[in-house]
Amino acid sequence: MKFRFITILCFLIIIITKTTYAQQEKVTINGKIIGDDKQPVPYADINIPKKGLGTATNINGEFLFIIPSTSNADSLVITCIGFNTKIIAISALTAGPATITLSKSNTPLQEVSIAYRDPMKIIQKAIDRVPDNYINNPHVTRGFYREYTKNSIQPLELSEAVFDIYNFGYADKRDDMFKLIKARDEKNERDFHGIEVGQKPRSIFNDDVVKHINNDGIFGKEGVKRHDFEVAGIVDFKGSPAYEIDFKEKPGIKETTFRGKVFIDTKTYAFLYFDYYMSPTGLAFTKVGDFATRMLMKLMGMQFTLKTDHTQISYQKVVGKWVLSGVVGDNELYIKSPGFNYDFTANLKFNYVVTAVDTTQTAPFDEKMNKNDAIENHDTNEGEAFWKDYNVILADFNTEDVVKKIKAINDIVRLKSKFEEKEKKLPKDPALRLDSMLTYYNAHGQFNGTALIKSKGKVILSKSYGYADKEKKIVANPQTTYRIGSTSKTFTSVIINQLANEGKLDIHAPIKTYIPYYTHGDVTIEQLLTHQSGIPEYFNNDDYKLELLTKSFTLKDMVLKFCSDTLQFKSGTDFEYSNANFSVLALIAQEVTGKSFETLLQDRIFTPLQMTDTYAGIYKGNDSRQATGYGEGGVKEHVYDFGNEYGAGGISSSAEDLLKYHDGLLADKLLPKDKKAEMLKPRVAFKDYNAMYDYGWMTDKSAFAASQKHIITYHPGTDLGFFTMYARQEDNDICIILLNNTGDFPRYDMTDLILNIIN
């Protein structure tokens, strides 16, 4: 058999010590580890063999290492699979952040005969030798984990914990013991209320696969019956030869099964590393939670479906014996619950590292946590300095920003609940209740702008709360103009549907029919209108964003330069919100009519509806009625050429003009009734917002309680400093206009409250 070069693969480090956890004077070193190519080396092992201490780099190659001051004379040993080991004196690193370069290991492996071609003999031998290879006497490991759960737009939960585990020995069948040192947990009460995905001591114990190898779903008695194994070869595993054994599910097995690989030392037959994920067929037969949990979920109408499951588990030697090193988990969980308005996919990332091993402590813990107790229920949050005395893996994101964001969301959730209690004591007059609600949110710093609300043919509230321009002390009013961001997409949709109604374009036709020079000519106009084209979002590209915020582009240049990247998916097979779709639509409208998009907006919508305070791009005059956008901390937002966003954004309007827009749509002045119905017909699920996406509009499914009885069409908008909510309920001639110029505001909560009041 020909042997291969080792794939570069880095995994979590075990941090080893044979001493107790006594407090000592400590120093901190930090830095970054990169490869020859200047790219960061993630999850590289950094340790001090003499002291048995260590840490690991994060995904960006960064590390922070807390060590006793007595270690200054020692050296760091840095290792990672696929790289040569490097030894560096600690004294050379104490001056400040260090950049350490590892060279890649390119030595080809020798061609040798494999001792056992039968993978089951190798695996069985590894299982039989567990008592000899692993620490088989009582010992304590200190661990740290971070579990971060988010969906595509919001953080859902952040949990971290440091703890000790008492292990009676790898061959001892007694359960481990768990002692929590400290933990913190922040959960998004709005978007993740009623769901628990945290850890329990039992789940932490089960991460140590070797300790439970005889009952494992892959290598246990039943697991081996469901999987096929194959010896792929012998690889250089961190300087030692190791069998690489691949495995996958057997055909026709209707059970939970996996695919992946395991590395086993060729000399000692110790399990070194596991890397596996659930097979496609195995996912279909996987049940989330235990029986009691599943019954509870069923009663609550909650649906949990595991979409992906990837786990990596590593081991390392301590004084000639092996012990758990670390675990990395990356899962996707589809969550649906009509009762909680949930319909999204949550990504769960789990990093667990053993930070110390103490083989001198032989007595079991006096106090321990029940193995089925939720660790996140023991929150001892102490702020930003929470982990300052502990070795942890640096996060790949700003954990404190995530904590602050979750807390801010929870504060807003509580605001809504508090107002609902307050509302019970208010008079029934809807105008008074609406004004009280808006004043309440303004007083709590959550709304600064203009609100206009119409119901049953009558404007029941038209009022501004706060300044349009803080420096000039200009108070906002119903004629104040705000940039409305993506609410502009509804105007683009109206124009496209007008042109279709006039026979000037076919919504089902490919783009190349109208702009033959465009790269993605086979994408249809309908796919653009429903964000099913696969054209990537240009604002997700930092280089593009910088140009768009600092330079000016024609609409044609915009499309050719920023909307022509490789498709994210085959057109028509998926949904991904992208401003690029509507930039292309605006260019199509220009080419079909021979008129600028600005002119089309003016001639087809603004002028017919007498929207005199509405314009596209940057206002050419000196109108004091323009609102100024403010970002975090009240800082003025950057002003750029809004014409770069034509089609997707770029429109400024006032509350009074947006009401004229609603009235024009209601009276079918812009489109015939049947064509308007086609435009507002739900087409594809927009799961992030519990809505359906129409042609440039959104139809609510469950974000607003009123949607249980009424059809609510809307489109929010975002621009630098400006956030908008524009919602319509045609059956009662309801229009809700909320224009804010101080950044994000709880527009969904406020709209829900408004709809409840006026319905």
BAKE-300398 format. One record per residue (C-alpha): chain; x, y, z. Coordinates in steps of 0.02 Angstrom, whole numbers, plus 32768, in hexadecimal, padded with zeros to 4 digits. Layout:
! BAKE-300398
   kette     px     py     pz
       A      X      Y      Z
...
This chain:
! BAKE-300398
   kette     px     py     pz
       A   8000   8000   8000
       A   803E   80AE   7FD5
       A   8041   8121   806B
       A   8007   81D3   8066
       A   8042   827A   80A5
       A   7FE5   82A7   8144
       A   7F53   831F   8131
       A   7F70   83BB   8199
       A   7EFA   83A3   822C
       A   7F01   8400   82D1
       A   7E9D   83D2   836A
       A   7E7F   8408   841E
       A   7F0F   83F6   8498
       A   7F0F   83A3   853F
       A   7F63   840D   85C1
       A   7FC3   839E   8637
       A   7FFB   83B0   86E9
       A   801F   8336   8776
       A   8015   83BC   87FA
       A   7F82   83FC   885D
       A   7F23   849A   8831
       A   7F76   8503   88B8
       A   7F76   85BE   889C
       A   801E   8604   8865
       A   805B   86AB   8826
       A   8037   86AA   876B
       A   806C   86FE   86CB
       A   8015   8705   8624
       A   805F   86EE   8578
       A   8000   8702   84D6
       A   8018   8705   841C
       A   7FEE   86B4   8376
       A   802D   8619   831D
       A   8038   8619   825F
       A   8078   85A2   81DA
       A   80F9   85BD   8151
       A   806F   8605   80E5
       A   8048   868A   8169
       A   7F9F   863A   8188
       A   7F68   861D   823D
       A   7F7E   856F   8287
       A   7EDD   8543   82E4
       A   7ED9   84D3   837E
       A   7F96   84BF   838B
       A   7FD1   8471   842E
       A   8037   84E4   849F
       A   807E   8495   853D
       A   8108   8494   85BE
       A   8137   83DB   85D0
       A   8199   83F5   8671
       A   8105   8445   86C7
       A   807D   83EA   8667
       A   8023   848C   863B
       A   7FE0   84C2   8595
       A   7F5A   8510   8529
       A   7F26   8514   8473
       A   7F13   8595   83EA
       A   7E66   85C6   83AD
       A   7E2E   85BF   82F9
       A   7E8E   8661   82D7
       A   7F31   8618   831C
       A   7F28   8686   83B7
       A   7F4F   864E   8468
       A   7F57   868F   851A
       A   7FB5   8627   8599
       A   7FB2   8640   8657
       A   804A   85EE   86A9
       A   80A0   85F1   8753
       A   8129   8674   875E
       A   81A1   85E5   878A
       A   8190   85A9   86D5
       A   81F1   863C   868B
       A   828B   85D0   8676
       A   822B   8548   861A
       A   8202   8535   8561
       A   8162   8524   84FF
       A   814D   848C   8491
       A   80D8   84B1   83FF
       A   808F   8422   8399
       A   800B   840B   8314
       A   7FEC   837D   829C
       A   8038   83A7   81F4
       A   80BA   841D   823F
       A   8167   8405   8289
       A   8172   8414   8345
       A   81BB   84B8   8384
       A   820D   84DC   842D
       A   821F   8590   8465
       A   825C   85DD   8508
       A   81D3   862F   8570
       A   824A   86BB   859E
       A   8246   86F0   84E7
       A   8189   8705   84EC
       A   8169   876D   8587
       A   818B   8816   8536
       A   80E4   881A   84DB
       A   8079   87C3   8458
       A   80E2   874A   83F3
       A   80CE   8707   8343
       A   8110   8656   8336
       A   8127   85FE   828F
       A   8117   8542   827A
       A   815F   84ED   81E0
       A   80F7   846B   8187
       A   812F   83B6   8191
       A   8144   8376   80DF
       A   81A5   82D5   8101
       A   8154   8247   80A0
       A   812F   81A9   8102
       A   818B   8109   80DA
       A   812E   807D   8086
       A   811E   7FF1   8106
       A   80B2   7F58   8117
       A   801A   7F6A   8186
       A   8022   7EF8   821D
       A   7F67   7EDA   821D
       A   7EFF   7EF3   8181
       A   7E66   7EC0   81E5
       A   7E23   7F62   8235
       A   7DBB   7F03   82B5
       A   7E56   7EAD   82FA
       A   7EAA   7F56   8310
       A   7E10   7FA2   8363
       A   7DF6   7F0D   83D7
       A   7EAD   7F11   8409
       A   7E9C   7FCB   842F
       A   7E03   7FA8   849B
       A   7E59   7F1A   84F7
       A   7EEE   7F89   851F
       A   7E89   801A   8566
       A   7EB5   7FE8   861B
       A   7F6D   7FE7   85EE
       A   7F74   8081   857F
       A   7F08   80FB   85E2
       A   7F14   813F   8693
       A   7EC6   80B2   86F5
       A   7ED0   80FA   87A2
       A   7E6A   8187   87F0
       A   7E93   8233   87A9
       A   7E44   82DE   8795
       A   7E3B   8340   86F3
       A   7E12   83F7   86EB
       A   7DAE   8429   8653
       A   7D67   84C1   85FC
       A   7CDF   84C8   8579
       A   7C8B   854C   8511
       A   7BE8   852A   84B6
       A   7BA8   85AF   843F
       A   7B00   85A0   83E8
       A   7AC1   8618   8363
       A   7A51   8620   82CB
       A   7A7C   8680   822E
       A   7A52   872A   8279
       A   7A54   8720   8337
       A   7ABA   86D6   83C6
       A   7A4B   865C   8424
       A   7AB1   8620   84B7
       A   7B63   8628   84FA
       A   7B98   85AF   8583
       A   7C44   859B   85D2
       A   7C7F   8535   8666
       A   7D1C   84FE   86C1
       A   7D0F   845E   8727
       A   7D69   83C8   8772
       A   7D44   8312   8746
       A   7D74   8284   87BA
       A   7D9A   81E9   8752
       A   7DAE   8143   87B1
       A   7E17   8101   8721
       A   7DF7   80D4   866C
       A   7DD3   801D   8692
       A   7D64   8046   8727
       A   7CAB   803C   86FD
       A   7C76   80B5   8786
       A   7C2E   815B   874C
       A   7C9F   81F2   874D
       A   7C7E   8280   87C9
       A   7C66   8336   8796
       A   7C8E   83D1   87FC
       A   7C64   847A   87B1
       A   7CE0   8507   87D2
       A   7C82   8592   8779
       A   7C10   85AA   86E4
       A   7BB2   862F   8685
       A   7B20   8626   860F
       A   7AC8   86AA   85A8
       A   7A2D   8675   8547
       A   79C8   86DB   84CB
       A   791C   86DB   851C
       A   78C7   871C   847F
       A   790A   86A6   83FB
       A   7938   860F   8466
       A   78B7   8614   84F1
       A   787E   8568   852A
       A   7912   850B   84DE
       A   79A5   84C1   853D
       A   7A3E   8482   84DF
       A   7AC0   848F   856A
       A   7B31   840C   85B6
       A   7B1B   8395   8648
       A   7BA5   8337   86A5
       A   7B66   829A   864F
       A   7B83   82E3   85A2
       A   7C31   831E   85D5
       A   7C5A   826E   8614
       A   7C1D   8221   8571
       A   7C94   828F   850C
       A   7D1F   821E   854B
       A   7CFF   8196   84C9
       A   7D8A   8122   8503
       A   7D44   811C   85B5
       A   7C9F   80DE   856C
       A   7CE4   8081   84D4
       A   7C85   7FDF   84F5
       A   7BDE   803A   84E9
       A   7C0F   80B1   845E
       A   7B9C   80C2   83C7
       A   7C2C   809F   834F
       A   7CAA   8030   83AB
       A   7C38   7FDA   8428
       A   7BEA   7F2F   840D
       A   7B51   7F72   83B1
       A   7BB0   7FFE   835A
       A   7C28   7F8B   82FE
       A   7B93   7F2B   82B8
       A   7B54   7FC9   8264
       A   7BF7   8006   8217
       A   7C78   7FCF   8198
       A   7D2F   7FF0   81C4
       A   7DC8   7FFC   8154
       A   7E80   8018   8177
       A   7EAD   80AE   810A
       A   7F66   80A5   8134
       A   7FEA   80DB   81B0
       A   8001   8195   81C9
       A   807A   8202   8229
       A   8010   8239   82BC
       A   8072   82C3   8317
       A   8117   8268   8302
       A   80D9   81B7   8320
       A   8095   8136   82A4
       A   7FDB   8115   82B6
       A   7F59   80AC   825E
       A   7ED5   8114   8207
       A   7E33   80B1   8205
       A   7DA1   80F5   81A3
       A   7CEE   80C3   81C7
       A   7C41   80DD   8180
       A   7B92   8096   8194
       A   7B67   7FEC   814E
       A   7AE6   7FF1   80C1
       A   7A31   7FE0   80F5
       A   7A4E   8003   81AF
       A   79BA   8063   81F6
       A   7A0F   80A0   8294
       A   7A7C   8133   82C8
       A   7B20   811B   826B
       A   7BBE   817E   824A
       A   7C4A   819F   81D0
       A   7CFA   81D1   81FE
       A   7DA4   8193   8234
       A   7E07   815F   82CC
       A   7EC3   8162   82E7
       A   7F13   80D5   834E
       A   7FCA   80D0   8382
       A   8025   8041   8327
       A   8092   8015   83BD
       A   8021   8025   8455
       A   7F78   8018   83FD
       A   7F3A   80B1   845B
       A   7EA8   8113   8413
       A   7EF1   81BE   83E7
       A   7E6A   821D   838C
       A   7DB6   820A   834F
       A   7D6A   8272   82C4
       A   7CB9   8246   8290
       A   7C10   8288   8259
       A   7B64   823F   824B
       A   7B40   81E8   81A7
       A   7AB4   822A   8136
       A   7A4B   818F   8158
       A   7A78   8195   8210
       A   7A34   8246   821F
       A   798A   8208   81E6
       A   7982   818D   8278
       A   79C9   81FF   82FE
       A   7958   8237   838B
       A   7983   82D6   83E8
       A   797A   82CA   84A6
       A   7946   823B   8518
       A   7897   81EF   8519
       A   7852   8266   859E
       A   7897   82FD   8541
       A   784D   82C4   849C
       A   77A3   82AA   84EC
       A   77AA   8359   8536
       A   77DD   83A2   848E
       A   774B   8349   843B
       A   76D0   838F   84BA
       A   7716   843E   849C
       A   770D   8429   83E0
       A   77C9   843B   83CD
       A   782B   83E6   8343
       A   78E8   83C9   8350
       A   7945   837F   82BC
       A   7A01   8364   82BA
       A   7A46   839D   8211
       A   7B02   8386   822C
       A   7B6C   833E   82B8
       A   7C2B   8345   82B5
       A   7C99   8314   8348
       A   7D56   830E   8362
       A   7DA0   82BF   83FF
       A   7E59   82BB   8428
       A   7EC8   8265   84A9
       A   7F7A   8282   84E7
       A   7FFA   8231   8558
       A   8016   825E   860E
       A   80AA   8206   8661
       A   80A3   8177   85E6
       A   7FE6   8164   85ED
       A   7F5D   81AB   857E
       A   7ECE   821B   85B5
       A   7E48   8287   8564
       A   7E8B   8326   8512
       A   7DF9   8382   84C5
       A   7D58   8380   8463
       A   7D18   83EC   83D4
       A   7C63   83E0   839E
       A   7C0A   8437   8310
       A   7B4F   8412   82FB
       A   7ABA   8459   829F
       A   7A0E   8444   82EB
       A   796C   8470   8292
       A   78EC   84B3   830E
       A   7834   84CE   82EA
       A   77AB   84FE   8363
       A   770A   855A   8333
       A   76EC   8582   83EA
       A   7792   85DE   83FD
       A   7796   861D   8348
       A   7836   85BA   8328
       A   7869   8582   827A
       A   7925   858B   8265
       A   79C8   852B   8266
       A   7A39   8541   82FD
       A   7AF5   8526   82F1
       A   7B43   84E0   8390
       A   7C00   84E8   83A6
       A   7C4E   8490   843B
       A   7D05   849B   8472
       A   7D3C   8436   8509
       A   7DF2   842F   8541
       A   7E42   83D6   85D4
       A   7EB1   8459   8624
       A   7F07   83F0   86AA
       A   7F19   833E   86E7
       A   7F3B   8318   87A0
       A   7F6E   8265   87C5
       A   7F95   828A   887C
       A   7EE2   82A4   88B5
       A   7E9D   81F7   88DE
       A   7E08   8222   894C
       A   7D5F   823C   88F7
       A   7D0A   82E6   8902
       A   7CAE   8311   89A2
       A   7C31   8378   893C
       A   7BFC   834E   888D
       A   7B77   8382   8810
       A   7AF0   8308   87DD
       A   7B1B   82C1   8732
       A   7A71   82F4   86EB
       A   7A76   83A6   872E
       A   7A80   8432   86AC
       A   7B27   848B   86BE
       A   7AE3   852E   8677
       A   7A6A   853B   8709
       A   7AFF   8561   877A
       A   7B29   860B   8731
       A   7BAF   8667   8796
       A   7BD0   86F2   8717
       A   7C4C   8772   8755
       A   7C61   87E1   86BB
       A   7CF0   87F8   8640
       A   7D76   87B9   86BA
       A   7D17   8716   86CD
       A   7DA2   86A2   8691
       A   7E3B   870B   86BB
       A   7E83   8688   8732
       A   7E67   85F1   86C0
       A   7EB5   85A8   8625
       A   7E33   85A5   859C
       A   7E32   85A1   84DF
       A   7E1D   8650   849B
       A   7D76   8661   8445
       A   7D6B   8674   8388
       A   7CF4   8707   83A5
       A   7CDF   8792   8424
       A   7C86   8738   84B1
       A   7C64   87D8   8511
       A   7C0E   8826   847A
       A   7BA1   878B   846B
       A   7B75   8794   8524
       A   7B4A   884D   8514
       A   7ADF   882C   847B
       A   7A7E   87A0   84CF
       A   7A63   880B   8569
       A   7A26   889B   84FD
       A   79A9   8827   84A5
       A   796D   87E8   854E
       A   7958   889A   858E
       A   78EA   88C0   84F6
       A   7883   8822   8515
       A   7865   885B   85C6
       A   7835   8909   8588
       A   77A8   88BF   8523
       A   7769   8856   85B5
       A   776F   88EB   8629
       A   770C   8958   85AF
       A   7689   88D0   8598
       A   766F   88D3   8654
       A   7667   8990   8653
       A   75EE   898F   85BF
       A   756A   8932   8625
       A   7553   89CD   868F
       A   7545   8A47   85FD
       A   74A0   8A88   85B3
       A   745E   8A29   851B
       A   747F   8AB9   84A3
       A   74FA   8A6F   8422
       A   754B   8B17   83FC
       A   7575   8B30   84B3
       A   75B7   8A7F   84C2
       A   7622   8A92   8426
       A   766B   8B36   8462
       A   768D   8AEB   850E
       A   76E7   8A58   84BF
       A   7754   8AC4   844E
       A   7779   8B3D   84DC
       A   77A7   8AA8   8549
       A   7824   8A64   84CA
       A   7869   8B13   84AA
       A   7883   8B2F   8565
       A   78E6   8A8C   856D
       A   7956   8AC1   84DB
       A   7909   8A42   8463
       A   78B2   8AB4   83E7
       A   78E3   8B5E   83A0
       A   7885   8B91   8306
       A   77DC   8BA0   82B4
       A   7744   8B2F   82C0
       A   76A8   8B36   8255
       A   761B   8AB8   826E
       A   757C   8AAA   8208
       A   74EA   8A37   822D
       A   7440   8A24   81D9
       A   745B   8AB9   8168
       A   7491   8B2F   81F3
       A   753C   8B6A   822D
       A   7534   8B4B   82E8
       A   75E6   8B7F   8310
       A   7665   8BEB   82B6
       A   76EF   8C23   832A
       A   77AB   8C30   833C
       A   7812   8C02   83D3
       A   78BE   8C53   83DD
       A   7932   8CB5   836C
       A   794B   8CA5   82B1
       A   79F3   8CFC   82CE
       A   7A37   8CFB   8380
       A   7AC0   8D7C   8363
       A   7A4C   8DFB   8313
       A   79BE   8DCF   838B
       A   7948   8DB3   82F8
       A   78AE   8D56   8335
       A   786B   8CCF   82C1
       A   77BD   8CDD   8275
       A   7750   8C7A   81FA
       A   77A6   8CD1   8166
       A   7856   8CA5   81A1
       A   78AE   8C36   8122
       A   7908   8B97   8157
       A   796D   8B1D   80F1
       A   78FF   8A82   80E8
       A   7980   8A00   80B3
       A   7938   895B   8077
       A   7884   899B   807D
       A   78BC   89E2   7FD4
       A   78B1   8931   7F8E
       A   77F3   893E   7F90
       A   77FF   89D3   7F17
       A   7871   896F   7EA3
       A   77F5   88E0   7EA6
       A   7766   8956   7E79
       A   77C7   8997   7DE1
       A   77F5   88E7   7DA6
       A   7740   88AF   7DB7
       A   7703   894C   7D5B
       A   7778   8924   7CCA
       A   773B   8870   7CCA
       A   7687   88AC   7CC9
       A   76AF   891A   7C33
       A   76FC   8888   7BD6
       A   77AA   88D4   7BD8
       A   77F8   8843   7C35
       A   77CE   8792   7C6C
       A   77E9   876C   7D24
       A   780E   86B6   7CF9
       A   788F   86E2   7C73
       A   794B   86D2   7C8F
       A   79B2   876E   7CAF
       A   7A11   875A   7C0A
       A   7971   8786   7BAE
       A   7988   883A   7BE8
       A   7A40   884C   7C18
       A   7A9B   87CC   7BAA
       A   7B45   8805   7BE8
       A   7B24   87CE   7C9C
       A   7B86   8738   7CE1
       A   7AF3   86DB   7D2F
       A   7A7F   86ED   7C9B
       A   7A1D   864D   7CBD
       A   79DC   868D   7D64
       A   7925   86C1   7D51
       A   78D7   8766   7D85
       A   7864   8706   7DFA
       A   78FC   86BA   7E51
       A   7940   8769   7E6B
       A   789B   87A5   7EB4
       A   7897   8715   7F31
       A   7952   870D   7F5E
       A   7962   8662   7F10
       A   79E7   868F   7E90
       A   7A80   865C   7EF5
       A   7AD8   8701   7ECD
       A   7B41   8729   7F68
       A   7B1F   87BF   7FDA
       A   7BA1   8844   7FAF
       A   7BA2   888F   805D
       A   7BE6   87E9   80A0
       A   7C87   880E   8043
       A   7CEF   8889   80AA
       A   7D4F   88C7   8012
       A   7CAD   88E9   7FB4
       A   7C61   893F   804B
       A   7CF5   89B6   805A
       A   7CE5   89E8   7FA4
       A   7C28   89FE   7FAD
       A   7C37   8A70   8043
       A   7CC3   8ADB   7FFD
       A   7CA8   8AE5   7F40
       A   7C1A   8B02   7EC3
       A   7BE3   8A85   7E40
       A   7B65   8A83   7DB3
       A   7ADF   89FE   7DC0
       A   7B2F   899C   7D32
       A   7BDA   89A4   7D85
       A   7B8A   896C   7E28
       A   7B42   88D0   7DD8
       A   7BDC   88A1   7D73
       A   7C58   88C0   7E01
       A   7BFB   888C   7E9E
       A   7B6E   8818   7E65
       A   7BCD   879E   7DF7
       A   7C26   872B   7E71
       A   7C0F   866E   7E68
       A   7B5F   8636   7E99
       A   7B4C   85F5   7F4B
       A   7AD3   856E   7F11
       A   7A77   8535   7E76
       A   79F5   85B8   7E4E
       A   7946   858C   7E87
       A   797D   8507   7F04
       A   7993   8571   7FA0
       A   7972   861B   7FF1
       A   79F8   8697   8025
       A   79CF   874E   8041
       A   7A42   87B7   7FD3
       A   7A3E   886F   7FA4
       A   7A92   883F   7F00
       A   79ED   87F6   7EC0
       A   7998   889F   7EC4
       A   7A2C   88FE   7E7D
       A   7A1E   888C   7DE5
       A   7961   88AA   7DDD
       A   797D   8966   7DDB
       A   79F8   8954   7D4A
       A   797A   88E9   7CEA
       A   78F6   8970   7D01
       A   7971   89F2   7CBE
       A   799E   898B   7C26
       A   78E9   895F   7BFD
       A   78AC   8A13   7C05
       A   7946   8A75   7BD4
       A   792C   8AE5   7C6C
       A   7995   8AF6   7D0B
       A   7954   8A9B   7DA3
       A   7942   8B42   7DFC
       A   78D0   8B7E   7D71
       A   786A   8ADF   7D76
       A   784B   8AF4   7E31
       A   7819   8BA8   7E1A
       A   77AA   8B91   7D81
       A   7756   8AEE   7DB4
       A   7740   8B01   7E71
       A   7777   8BA3   7EC4
       A   7720   8C1F   7E4F
       A   767C   8BC0   7E34
       A   7667   8BAD   7EF1
       A   76A5   8C5F   7F15
       A   7731   8C20   7F84
       A   7789   8CC8   7F87
       A   77FE   8C9E   8017
       A   783F   8BFD   7FC9
       A   78DB   8BEF   7F5E
       A   7961   8B74   7F27
       A   7A1A   8B8B   7F48
       A   7A65   8C22   7F9F
       A   79F3   8CBA   7FAE
       A   7A37   8D45   7F41
       A   79EB   8DD5   7FA3
       A   7A01   8E14   8055
       A   7966   8DD1   80A9
       A   7967   8DE3   8165
       A   78E1   8D5C   816E
       A   7960   8CD2   814E
       A   7984   8C66   81E5
       A   7A37   8C42   8217
       A   7A67   8B8D   8237
       A   7ABE   8B61   82DA
       A   7B18   8AC1   8307
       A   7B54   8A75   83A9
       A   7B7D   8AF7   842C
       A   7B1E   8B7D   83CD
       A   7BA9   8B92   834C
       A   7B73   8BD6   82A2
       A   7B72   8B4F   821F
       A   7BDB   8B56   8182
       A   7B87   8BA7   80EB
       A   7BA8   8B4F   8046
       A   7B5E   8B4E   7F97
       A   7AB4   8AFE   7FB5
       A   7AA2   8AEA   7EF9
       A   7B15   8A53   7F0A
       A   7A81   89F9   7F56
       A   79FF   8A1D   7ED0
       A   7981   8990   7EC6
       A   79B1   8948   7F6F
       A   79AF   89EB   7FD1
       A   79DB   8AA1   7FB6
       A   792F   8AF0   7FD2
       A   7908   8B75   8054
       A   7855   8B9A   8085
       A   77E7   8BE4   810C
       A   775C   8B95   8172
       A   76D7   8BFB   8116
       A   771A   8BC6   806C
       A   7722   8B0F   809E
       A   766C   8B1C   80CF
       A   7646   8B5D   8020
       A   76A2   8AC3   7FDF
       A   7631   8A53   8047
       A   7595   8AAD   800C
       A   75CD   8A9F   7F57
       A   75E7   89E4   7F68
       A   7542   89CF   7FC2
       A   74E4   8A2D   7F3A
       A   753D   89CA   7EB0
       A   7587   8A69   7E66
       A   7630   8A19   7E47
       A   75FB   896B   7E0F
       A   7556   8918   7DE0
       A   750B   88B4   7E6E
       A   7539   880B   7E24
       A   75ED   883F   7E00
       A   75FF   8886   7EAF
       A   75C0   87E0   7EF4
       A   7645   8786   7E8E
       A   76CB   87FB   7ED4
       A   7692   87DC   7F88
       A   767C   8720   7F76
       A   76EC   86BD   7FEF
       A   7772   8660   7F8D
       A   77FF   861D   7FF9
       A   7823   8609   80B4
       A   788F   868F   8105
       A   78AF   862A   81A3
       A   791D   86AA   81FA
       A   7886   871C   820C
       A   77F8   869D   8219
       A   77B6   86E1   8175
       A   779A   86B8   80BE
       A   77F0   871D   8039
       A   7783   875C   7FAB
       A   77BA   87C3   7F16
       A   7820   8845   7F76
       A   77AA   883F   800D
       A   779A   87D1   80A7
       A   76FC   877E   80E8
       A   7703   875A   81A1
       A   76E4   86AA   81E3
       A   76FA   86B7   829E
       A   7764   874D   82D3
       A   76C4   87B0   82F3
       A   7632   8768   8355
       A   75B8   87C0   82E0
       A   75F2   874F   8251
       A   7589   86C3   829A
       A   74EF   871F   8259
       A   752F   879E   81DC
       A   75AA   87A9   814B
       A   763A   881B   8179
       A   76AD   884E   80EA
       A   7747   88B2   8115
       A   77FE   88D5   80F5
       A   787C   8916   8174
       A   790A   8986   813F
       A   79BB   89A7   817C
       A   7A3B   8A2A   814B
       A   7ACB   8A75   81AE
       A   7A75   8ABC   8249
       A   79C7   8AA6   81FF
       A   794D   8A17   8225
       A   789D   8A0B   81DF
       A   7801   89A4   81F5
       A   777D   89B2   816E
       A   76E8   893E   8189
       A   763E   8933   8135
       A   759D   88D7   815D
       A   7527   88FA   80CC
       A   7489   88AD   8115
       A   747A   8937   8198
       A   74D8   89BC   8134
       A   7565   89B3   81B3
       A   760F   89FF   8192
       A   769C   8A05   8212
       A   7731   8A75   81EF
       A   77C1   8A7B   826C
       A   785A   8AE0   8239
       A   78F0   8AE4   82AF
       A   7995   8B42   8299
       A   79FA   8B02   832F
       A   7A22   8A51   82F6
       A   79C1   89B2   8316
       A   7922   89B2   837E
       A   78A8   8928   83B3
       A   783F   8940   8317
       A   77F2   8892   831B
       A   77BD   88A0   83D1
       A   7777   894F   83B5
       A   771B   891D   8316
       A   76D0   8887   836F
       A   7693   88F8   83FC
       A   764B   8976   837F
       A   75EE   88EF   831E
       A   75A6   88A8   83BF
       A   756A   8954   83F5
       A   7515   8986   8352
       A   74CE   88DA   8328
